[in-house]
Amino acid sequence: MLQLVKNRMPFGKYKDVLLCDLPVSYLEWFGRKGFPEGKLGMQLATIYEIKLNGLTYLLEPLKSGTHNANRQF
C-alpha cells in the first residue's frame, strides 16, 4: 500500500503524478481499455478500487507519513 502513495505515473497525460492522486476518470479509462500488465497495472487497478469504493481515507496516514506514529510494539 505504501507504494501507492509514493510511486508516480511513469507515462502519459498524468506523468509524474502520484498514483494515489490520479483522477478517477483516468482510472476509469484504464478500466475500459485495460490496465497495463505487471506491477503498474495491479497498482492502478488497486487505486481504482480504493477510489471507487470511497476508501481513499485509508491512504491518508500513509501519504502524510504518520503510518508508524500509532504503531504499538
Secondary structure, DSSP 8 states (H G I E B T S, - for coil): -HHHHH-B--SSTTTTSBGGGS-HHHHHHHHHH---SHHHHHHHHHHHHHHHTT-GGGTHHHHHT-TTTT---
